[in-house]
Amino acid sequence: MIKLTKKIDQAEQVETTLTLPLQSRIKSRLRVTLDDGRDVGLLLPRGTTLKEGDLLSTDSGMVIRIKAADETLSIVETDDPHLLSRACYHLGNRHVSIQIEPGRISYPHDHVLDEMLAGLGLEILVAEAPFEPEPGAYGGSADQGRQHQGHSHAHHH
């Protein structure tokens, strides 16, 4: 089996691509299938998060490019920076991973969150698109918030 063991900054030649959703791009040990059909193993340093365009290499020098898979997202767009800030606040308060762009935020589709933001006066569009959320401020993975939702811990807000 081909083993992808390291991220590299540049390459003269890229052999193929690997399209992965966010949940797979935050894992450092994973068996996956390249876009050309070959099986590979990801054996990357713990804590590695892969982004669109990242290059991975085998020990023998084979290089592949990462592509972010389309995922079902809720998308909010507004020219009102205050309203956008409120939306980010409320999503962050619920530990939701979000992709932040000028005048726009995206998050994994969730009808309950959509209703909450509609209650703020925002219109939500559901679409299929690559998801590149904001990484954690303390060096955590981009999807750290969604991963810890299943256990309880105290918050002091």
Beta strands, then each sheet from edge to edge (+ up, - down):
strand 1: 2-4
strand 2: 6-8
strand 3: 16-20
strand 4: 29-33
strand 5: 39-43
strand 6: 55-57
strand 7: 63-68
strand 8: 70-77
strand 9: 99-101
strand 10: 104-108
strand 11: 124-130
sheet 1: 1+ 5+ 4-
sheet 2: 2+ 6- 7+ 3+
sheet 3: 9+ 10- 8+ 11-
end
